[in-house]
Amino acid sequence: MDLTVCQEHVELAMDMIIDEKEVAPKIELLTDEAQLSTSCEFCQNKAKYSISEE
């Protein structure tokens, strides 16, 4: 599972991964221009983070 989210939805994405996969999520700040143009999985804001299972 890999979620791209805005600042507002980081906790929600972390909780989803913890609940579903029972592992600590990996949080990465998006820096690539292509990634920065991505929308949040939960709203229309620009995504700032990638939250994934390790």
mmJSON file of the N, C-alpha and C atoms, coordinates in Angstrom:
{"data_MODEL":{"atom_site":{
"group_PDB":["ATOM","ATOM","ATOM","ATOM","ATOM","ATOM","ATOM","ATOM","ATOM","ATOM","ATOM","ATOM","ATOM","ATOM","ATOM","ATOM","ATOM","ATOM","ATOM","ATOM","ATOM","ATOM","ATOM","ATOM","ATOM","ATOM","ATOM","ATOM","ATOM","ATOM","ATOM","ATOM","ATOM","ATOM","ATOM","ATOM","ATOM","ATOM","ATOM","ATOM","ATOM","ATOM","ATOM","ATOM","ATOM","ATOM","ATOM","ATOM","ATOM","ATOM","ATOM","ATOM","ATOM","ATOM","ATOM","ATOM","ATOM","ATOM","ATOM","ATOM","ATOM","ATOM","ATOM","ATOM","ATOM","ATOM","ATOM","ATOM","ATOM","ATOM","ATOM","ATOM","ATOM","ATOM","ATOM","ATOM","ATOM","ATOM","ATOM","ATOM","ATOM","ATOM","ATOM","ATOM","ATOM","ATOM","ATOM","ATOM","ATOM","ATOM","ATOM","ATOM","ATOM","ATOM","ATOM","ATOM","ATOM","ATOM","ATOM","ATOM","ATOM","ATOM","ATOM","ATOM","ATOM","ATOM","ATOM","ATOM","ATOM","ATOM","ATOM","ATOM","ATOM","ATOM","ATOM","ATOM","ATOM","ATOM","ATOM","ATOM","ATOM","ATOM","ATOM","ATOM","ATOM","ATOM","ATOM","ATOM","ATOM","ATOM","ATOM","ATOM","ATOM","ATOM","ATOM","ATOM","ATOM","ATOM","ATOM","ATOM","ATOM","ATOM","ATOM","ATOM","ATOM","ATOM","ATOM","ATOM","ATOM","ATOM","ATOM","ATOM","ATOM","ATOM","ATOM","ATOM","ATOM","ATOM","ATOM","ATOM","ATOM","ATOM"],
"id":[1,2,3,4,5,6,7,8,9,10,11,12,13,14,15,16,17,18,19,20,21,22,23,24,25,26,27,28,29,30,31,32,33,34,35,36,37,38,39,40,41,42,43,44,45,46,47,48,49,50,51,52,53,54,55,56,57,58,59,60,61,62,63,64,65,66,67,68,69,70,71,72,73,74,75,76,77,78,79,80,81,82,83,84,85,86,87,88,89,90,91,92,93,94,95,96,97,98,99,100,101,102,103,104,105,106,107,108,109,110,111,112,113,114,115,116,117,118,119,120,121,122,123,124,125,126,127,128,129,130,131,132,133,134,135,136,137,138,139,140,141,142,143,144,145,146,147,148,149,150,151,152,153,154,155,156,157,158,159,160,161,162],
"type_symbol":["N","C","C","N","C","C","N","C","C","N","C","C","N","C","C","N","C","C","N","C","C","N","C","C","N","C","C","N","C","C","N","C","C","N","C","C","N","C","C","N","C","C","N","C","C","N","C","C","N","C","C","N","C","C","N","C","C","N","C","C","N","C","C","N","C","C","N","C","C","N","C","C","N","C","C","N","C","C","N","C","C","N","C","C","N","C","C","N","C","C","N","C","C","N","C","C","N","C","C","N","C","C","N","C","C","N","C","C","N","C","C","N","C","C","N","C","C","N","C","C","N","C","C","N","C","C","N","C","C","N","C","C","N","C","C","N","C","C","N","C","C","N","C","C","N","C","C","N","C","C","N","C","C","N","C","C","N","C","C","N","C","C"],
"label_atom_id":["N","CA","C","N","CA","C","N","CA","C","N","CA","C","N","CA","C","N","CA","C","N","CA","C","N","CA","C","N","CA","C","N","CA","C","N","CA","C","N","CA","C","N","CA","C","N","CA","C","N","CA","C","N","CA","C","N","CA","C","N","CA","C","N","CA","C","N","CA","C","N","CA","C","N","CA","C","N","CA","C","N","CA","C","N","CA","C","N","CA","C","N","CA","C","N","CA","C","N","CA","C","N","CA","C","N","CA","C","N","CA","C","N","CA","C","N","CA","C","N","CA","C","N","CA","C","N","CA","C","N","CA","C","N","CA","C","N","CA","C","N","CA","C","N","CA","C","N","CA","C","N","CA","C","N","CA","C","N","CA","C","N","CA","C","N","CA","C","N","CA","C","N","CA","C","N","CA","C","N","CA","C","N","CA","C","N","CA","C"],
"label_alt_id":[null,null,null,null,null,null,null,null,null,null,null,null,null,null,null,null,null,null,null,null,null,null,null,null,null,null,null,null,null,null,null,null,null,null,null,null,null,null,null,null,null,null,null,null,null,null,null,null,null,null,null,null,null,null,null,null,null,null,null,null,null,null,null,null,null,null,null,null,null,null,null,null,null,null,null,null,null,null,null,null,null,null,null,null,null,null,null,null,null,null,null,null,null,null,null,null,null,null,null,null,null,null,null,null,null,null,null,null,null,null,null,null,null,null,null,null,null,null,null,null,null,null,null,null,null,null,null,null,null,null,null,null,null,null,null,null,null,null,null,null,null,null,null,null,null,null,null,null,null,null,null,null,null,null,null,null,null,null,null,null,null,null],
"label_comp_id":["MET","MET","MET","ASP","ASP","ASP","LEU","LEU","LEU","THR","THR","THR","VAL","VAL","VAL","CYS","CYS","CYS","GLN","GLN","GLN","GLU","GLU","GLU","HIS","HIS","HIS","VAL","VAL","VAL","GLU","GLU","GLU","LEU","LEU","LEU","ALA","ALA","ALA","MET","MET","MET","ASP","ASP","ASP","MET","MET","MET","ILE","ILE","ILE","ILE","ILE","ILE","ASP","ASP","ASP","GLU","GLU","GLU","LYS","LYS","LYS","GLU","GLU","GLU","VAL","VAL","VAL","ALA","ALA","ALA","PRO","PRO","PRO","LYS","LYS","LYS","ILE","ILE","ILE","GLU","GLU","GLU","LEU","LEU","LEU","LEU","LEU","LEU","THR","THR","THR","ASP","ASP","ASP","GLU","GLU","GLU","ALA","ALA","ALA","GLN","GLN","GLN","LEU","LEU","LEU","SER","SER","SER","THR","THR","THR","SER","SER","SER","CYS","CYS","CYS","GLU","GLU","GLU","PHE","PHE","PHE","CYS","CYS","CYS","GLN","GLN","GLN","ASN","ASN","ASN","LYS","LYS","LYS","ALA","ALA","ALA","LYS","LYS","LYS","TYR","TYR","TYR","SER","SER","SER","ILE","ILE","ILE","SER","SER","SER","GLU","GLU","GLU","GLU","GLU","GLU"],
"label_asym_id":["A","A","A","A","A","A","A","A","A","A","A","A","A","A","A","A","A","A","A","A","A","A","A","A","A","A","A","A","A","A","A","A","A","A","A","A","A","A","A","A","A","A","A","A","A","A","A","A","A","A","A","A","A","A","A","A","A","A","A","A","A","A","A","A","A","A","A","A","A","A","A","A","A","A","A","A","A","A","A","A","A","A","A","A","A","A","A","A","A","A","A","A","A","A","A","A","A","A","A","A","A","A","A","A","A","A","A","A","A","A","A","A","A","A","A","A","A","A","A","A","A","A","A","A","A","A","A","A","A","A","A","A","A","A","A","A","A","A","A","A","A","A","A","A","A","A","A","A","A","A","A","A","A","A","A","A","A","A","A","A","A","A"],
"label_entity_id":["1","1","1","1","1","1","1","1","1","1","1","1","1","1","1","1","1","1","1","1","1","1","1","1","1","1","1","1","1","1","1","1","1","1","1","1","1","1","1","1","1","1","1","1","1","1","1","1","1","1","1","1","1","1","1","1","1","1","1","1","1","1","1","1","1","1","1","1","1","1","1","1","1","1","1","1","1","1","1","1","1","1","1","1","1","1","1","1","1","1","1","1","1","1","1","1","1","1","1","1","1","1","1","1","1","1","1","1","1","1","1","1","1","1","1","1","1","1","1","1","1","1","1","1","1","1","1","1","1","1","1","1","1","1","1","1","1","1","1","1","1","1","1","1","1","1","1","1","1","1","1","1","1","1","1","1","1","1","1","1","1","1"],
"label_seq_id":[1,1,1,2,2,2,3,3,3,4,4,4,5,5,5,6,6,6,7,7,7,8,8,8,9,9,9,10,10,10,11,11,11,12,12,12,13,13,13,14,14,14,15,15,15,16,16,16,17,17,17,18,18,18,19,19,19,20,20,20,21,21,21,22,22,22,23,23,23,24,24,24,25,25,25,26,26,26,27,27,27,28,28,28,29,29,29,30,30,30,31,31,31,32,32,32,33,33,33,34,34,34,35,35,35,36,36,36,37,37,37,38,38,38,39,39,39,40,40,40,41,41,41,42,42,42,43,43,43,44,44,44,45,45,45,46,46,46,47,47,47,48,48,48,49,49,49,50,50,50,51,51,51,52,52,52,53,53,53,54,54,54],
"pdbx_PDB_ins_code":[null,null,null,null,null,null,null,null,null,null,null,null,null,null,null,null,null,null,null,null,null,null,null,null,null,null,null,null,null,null,null,null,null,null,null,null,null,null,null,null,null,null,null,null,null,null,null,null,null,null,null,null,null,null,null,null,null,null,null,null,null,null,null,null,null,null,null,null,null,null,null,null,null,null,null,null,null,null,null,null,null,null,null,null,null,null,null,null,null,null,null,null,null,null,null,null,null,null,null,null,null,null,null,null,null,null,null,null,null,null,null,null,null,null,null,null,null,null,null,null,null,null,null,null,null,null,null,null,null,null,null,null,null,null,null,null,null,null,null,null,null,null,null,null,null,null,null,null,null,null,null,null,null,null,null,null,null,null,null,null,null,null],
"Cartn_x":[0.849,0.0,0.898,0.601,1.358,0.344,0.32,-0.629,0.119,-0.345,0.197,-0.83,-0.386,-1.323,-0.794,-1.737,-1.391,-1.057,-0.621,-0.27,-1.444,-2.637,-3.831,-4.164,-3.816,-4.222,-3.095,-1.959,-0.837,-1.246,-1.869,-2.257,-3.246,-4.207,-5.197,-4.517,-3.605,-2.889,-2.043,-1.381,-0.584,-1.474,-2.609,-3.531,-4.044,-4.331,-4.823,-3.801,-2.533,-1.48,-1.254,-1.235,-1.047,-2.189,-3.42,-4.579,-4.619,-4.307,-4.423,-3.234,-2.026,-0.82,-0.113,-0.473,0.134,1.657,2.102,3.518,3.625,4.791,5.031,5.177,4.488,4.577,5.874,6.269,7.433,6.901,7.418,6.95,8.072,7.769,8.753,8.165,8.95,8.571,8.731,7.709,7.786,8.664,9.604,10.514,10.541,10.21,10.206,9.056,9.299,8.264,7.029,7.2,6.058,5.22,5.885,5.172,4.455,5.059,4.476,3.196,2.977,1.753,0.612,0.876,-0.119,-1.085,-2.341,-3.337,-3.353,-3.804,-3.98,-5.009,-4.806,-5.727,-7.108,-7.182,-8.41,-9.092,-8.399,-8.989,-8.315,-8.601,-8.052,-6.788,-6.299,-5.075,-3.862,-2.786,-1.556,-0.942,-0.498,0.153,1.549,1.939,3.271,4.076,3.381,4.042,3.603,4.51,4.196,4.266,3.19,3.126,3.013,3.929,3.916,4.302,3.984,4.415,5.881,6.606,8.035,8.249],
"Cartn_y":[-1.17,0.0,1.239,2.149,3.39,4.519,5.465,6.567,7.889,8.759,10.11,11.044,11.821,12.62,14.032,14.916,16.278,16.267,17.397,17.527,17.143,17.522,17.296,15.813,14.978,13.576,12.584,13.062,12.174,11.172,11.652,10.75,9.693,10.079,9.13,8.031,8.403,7.416,6.487,7.061,6.235,5.238,5.701,4.815,3.699,4.011,2.996,1.886,2.262,1.266,0.45,1.109,0.391,-0.587,-0.153,-1.024,-2.187,-1.92,-2.947,-3.904,-3.359,-4.18,-4.522,-3.817,-4.015,-3.831,-2.837,-2.46,-0.94,-0.487,0.954,1.505,2.58,3.149,3.914,3.989,4.763,6.072,7.193,8.506,9.191,9.61,10.307,11.613,12.666,13.953,13.879,14.279,14.253,15.401,15.091,16.117,16.177,15.077,15.01,15.858,16.633,17.513,16.745,15.566,14.753,14.339,13.987,13.592,14.787,15.959,17.139,17.591,17.172,17.549,16.558,15.561,14.556,15.106,14.698,15.099,14.122,14.62,13.81,12.706,11.547,10.419,10.713,11.663,11.906,13.228,14.131,15.422,15.926,17.114,17.646,18.487,18.586,19.349,18.627,19.377,18.77,17.861,16.713,15.769,16.26,16.076,16.467,15.277,14.177,13.02,11.73,10.766,9.405,8.548,7.859,6.995,5.563,4.701,3.327,2.352,1.085,0.039,-0.261,-0.601,-0.88,-2.276],
"Cartn_z":[0.0,0.0,0.0,-0.884,-1.0,-1.201,-0.292,-0.355,-0.483,-1.364,-1.457,-0.839,0.141,0.927,1.193,1.508,1.92,3.419,3.936,5.343,6.255,5.861,6.677,6.861,5.893,5.923,6.232,6.708,7.042,8.122,9.186,10.281,9.823,9.004,8.495,7.687,6.803,5.989,6.863,7.87,8.784,9.517,10.016,10.732,9.835,8.581,7.647,7.452,7.274,7.065,8.328,9.47,10.733,10.962,10.738,10.947,9.965,8.698,7.664,7.634,7.723,7.556,8.862,9.942,11.256,11.231,10.483,10.419,10.547,10.957,11.034,9.617,9.297,7.947,7.725,6.482,6.056,5.472,5.953,5.512,4.737,3.51,2.691,2.179,2.25,1.694,0.181,-0.559,-2.021,-2.501,-3.391,-3.895,-5.417,-6.067,-7.528,-8.07,-9.11,-9.668,-10.111,-10.67,-11.1,-9.894,-8.805,-7.592,-6.969,-7.02,-6.399,-7.09,-8.312,-9.015,-8.732,-7.899,-7.54,-6.499,-6.594,-5.607,-4.443,-3.314,-2.111,-2.392,-1.784,-1.94,-1.341,-0.407,0.341,0.02,-0.653,-1.011,-2.295,-2.71,-3.957,-3.76,-2.523,-2.264,-2.855,-3.037,-3.55,-2.489,-2.92,-2.011,-1.658,-0.394,0.065,0.56,0.898,1.488,0.807,0.85,0.439,1.699,1.994,3.164,2.633,3.043,2.531,3.624,3.374,4.304,4.022,5.037,4.832,4.342],
"occupancy":[1.0,1.0,1.0,1.0,1.0,1.0,1.0,1.0,1.0,1.0,1.0,1.0,1.0,1.0,1.0,1.0,1.0,1.0,1.0,1.0,1.0,1.0,1.0,1.0,1.0,1.0,1.0,1.0,1.0,1.0,1.0,1.0,1.0,1.0,1.0,1.0,1.0,1.0,1.0,1.0,1.0,1.0,1.0,1.0,1.0,1.0,1.0,1.0,1.0,1.0,1.0,1.0,1.0,1.0,1.0,1.0,1.0,1.0,1.0,1.0,1.0,1.0,1.0,1.0,1.0,1.0,1.0,1.0,1.0,1.0,1.0,1.0,1.0,1.0,1.0,1.0,1.0,1.0,1.0,1.0,1.0,1.0,1.0,1.0,1.0,1.0,1.0,1.0,1.0,1.0,1.0,1.0,1.0,1.0,1.0,1.0,1.0,1.0,1.0,1.0,1.0,1.0,1.0,1.0,1.0,1.0,1.0,1.0,1.0,1.0,1.0,1.0,1.0,1.0,1.0,1.0,1.0,1.0,1.0,1.0,1.0,1.0,1.0,1.0,1.0,1.0,1.0,1.0,1.0,1.0,1.0,1.0,1.0,1.0,1.0,1.0,1.0,1.0,1.0,1.0,1.0,1.0,1.0,1.0,1.0,1.0,1.0,1.0,1.0,1.0,1.0,1.0,1.0,1.0,1.0,1.0,1.0,1.0,1.0,1.0,1.0,1.0],
"B_iso_or_equiv":[0.0,0.0,0.0,0.0,0.0,0.0,0.0,0.0,0.0,0.0,0.0,0.0,0.0,0.0,0.0,0.0,0.0,0.0,0.0,0.0,0.0,0.0,0.0,0.0,0.0,0.0,0.0,0.0,0.0,0.0,0.0,0.0,0.0,0.0,0.0,0.0,0.0,0.0,0.0,0.0,0.0,0.0,0.0,0.0,0.0,0.0,0.0,0.0,0.0,0.0,0.0,0.0,0.0,0.0,0.0,0.0,0.0,0.0,0.0,0.0,0.0,0.0,0.0,0.0,0.0,0.0,0.0,0.0,0.0,0.0,0.0,0.0,0.0,0.0,0.0,0.0,0.0,0.0,0.0,0.0,0.0,0.0,0.0,0.0,0.0,0.0,0.0,0.0,0.0,0.0,0.0,0.0,0.0,0.0,0.0,0.0,0.0,0.0,0.0,0.0,0.0,0.0,0.0,0.0,0.0,0.0,0.0,0.0,0.0,0.0,0.0,0.0,0.0,0.0,0.0,0.0,0.0,0.0,0.0,0.0,0.0,0.0,0.0,0.0,0.0,0.0,0.0,0.0,0.0,0.0,0.0,0.0,0.0,0.0,0.0,0.0,0.0,0.0,0.0,0.0,0.0,0.0,0.0,0.0,0.0,0.0,0.0,0.0,0.0,0.0,0.0,0.0,0.0,0.0,0.0,0.0,0.0,0.0,0.0,0.0,0.0,0.0],
"pdbx_formal_charge":[null,null,null,null,null,null,null,null,null,null,null,null,null,null,null,null,null,null,null,null,null,null,null,null,null,null,null,null,null,null,null,null,null,null,null,null,null,null,null,null,null,null,null,null,null,null,null,null,null,null,null,null,null,null,null,null,null,null,null,null,null,null,null,null,null,null,null,null,null,null,null,null,null,null,null,null,null,null,null,null,null,null,null,null,null,null,null,null,null,null,null,null,null,null,null,null,null,null,null,null,null,null,null,null,null,null,null,null,null,null,null,null,null,null,null,null,null,null,null,null,null,null,null,null,null,null,null,null,null,null,null,null,null,null,null,null,null,null,null,null,null,null,null,null,null,null,null,null,null,null,null,null,null,null,null,null,null,null,null,null,null,null],
"auth_seq_id":[1,1,1,2,2,2,3,3,3,4,4,4,5,5,5,6,6,6,7,7,7,8,8,8,9,9,9,10,10,10,11,11,11,12,12,12,13,13,13,14,14,14,15,15,15,16,16,16,17,17,17,18,18,18,19,19,19,20,20,20,21,21,21,22,22,22,23,23,23,24,24,24,25,25,25,26,26,26,27,27,27,28,28,28,29,29,29,30,30,30,31,31,31,32,32,32,33,33,33,34,34,34,35,35,35,36,36,36,37,37,37,38,38,38,39,39,39,40,40,40,41,41,41,42,42,42,43,43,43,44,44,44,45,45,45,46,46,46,47,47,47,48,48,48,49,49,49,50,50,50,51,51,51,52,52,52,53,53,53,54,54,54],
"auth_comp_id":["MET","MET","MET","ASP","ASP","ASP","LEU","LEU","LEU","THR","THR","THR","VAL","VAL","VAL","CYS","CYS","CYS","GLN","GLN","GLN","GLU","GLU","GLU","HIS","HIS","HIS","VAL","VAL","VAL","GLU","GLU","GLU","LEU","LEU","LEU","ALA","ALA","ALA","MET","MET","MET","ASP","ASP","ASP","MET","MET","MET","ILE","ILE","ILE","ILE","ILE","ILE","ASP","ASP","ASP","GLU","GLU","GLU","LYS","LYS","LYS","GLU","GLU","GLU","VAL","VAL","VAL","ALA","ALA","ALA","PRO","PRO","PRO","LYS","LYS","LYS","ILE","ILE","ILE","GLU","GLU","GLU","LEU","LEU","LEU","LEU","LEU","LEU","THR","THR","THR","ASP","ASP","ASP","GLU","GLU","GLU","ALA","ALA","ALA","GLN","GLN","GLN","LEU","LEU","LEU","SER","SER","SER","THR","THR","THR","SER","SER","SER","CYS","CYS","CYS","GLU","GLU","GLU","PHE","PHE","PHE","CYS","CYS","CYS","GLN","GLN","GLN","ASN","ASN","ASN","LYS","LYS","LYS","ALA","ALA","ALA","LYS","LYS","LYS","TYR","TYR","TYR","SER","SER","SER","ILE","ILE","ILE","SER","SER","SER","GLU","GLU","GLU","GLU","GLU","GLU"],
"auth_asym_id":["A","A","A","A","A","A","A","A","A","A","A","A","A","A","A","A","A","A","A","A","A","A","A","A","A","A","A","A","A","A","A","A","A","A","A","A","A","A","A","A","A","A","A","A","A","A","A","A","A","A","A","A","A","A","A","A","A","A","A","A","A","A","A","A","A","A","A","A","A","A","A","A","A","A","A","A","A","A","A","A","A","A","A","A","A","A","A","A","A","A","A","A","A","A","A","A","A","A","A","A","A","A","A","A","A","A","A","A","A","A","A","A","A","A","A","A","A","A","A","A","A","A","A","A","A","A","A","A","A","A","A","A","A","A","A","A","A","A","A","A","A","A","A","A","A","A","A","A","A","A","A","A","A","A","A","A","A","A","A","A","A","A"],
"auth_atom_id":["N","CA","C","N","CA","C","N","CA","C","N","CA","C","N","CA","C","N","CA","C","N","CA","C","N","CA","C","N","CA","C","N","CA","C","N","CA","C","N","CA","C","N","CA","C","N","CA","C","N","CA","C","N","CA","C","N","CA","C","N","CA","C","N","CA","C","N","CA","C","N","CA","C","N","CA","C","N","CA","C","N","CA","C","N","CA","C","N","CA","C","N","CA","C","N","CA","C","N","CA","C","N","CA","C","N","CA","C","N","CA","C","N","CA","C","N","CA","C","N","CA","C","N","CA","C","N","CA","C","N","CA","C","N","CA","C","N","CA","C","N","CA","C","N","CA","C","N","CA","C","N","CA","C","N","CA","C","N","CA","C","N","CA","C","N","CA","C","N","CA","C","N","CA","C","N","CA","C","N","CA","C","N","CA","C","N","CA","C"],
"pdbx_PDB_model_num":[1,1,1,1,1,1,1,1,1,1,1,1,1,1,1,1,1,1,1,1,1,1,1,1,1,1,1,1,1,1,1,1,1,1,1,1,1,1,1,1,1,1,1,1,1,1,1,1,1,1,1,1,1,1,1,1,1,1,1,1,1,1,1,1,1,1,1,1,1,1,1,1,1,1,1,1,1,1,1,1,1,1,1,1,1,1,1,1,1,1,1,1,1,1,1,1,1,1,1,1,1,1,1,1,1,1,1,1,1,1,1,1,1,1,1,1,1,1,1,1,1,1,1,1,1,1,1,1,1,1,1,1,1,1,1,1,1,1,1,1,1,1,1,1,1,1,1,1,1,1,1,1,1,1,1,1,1,1,1,1,1,1]
}}}
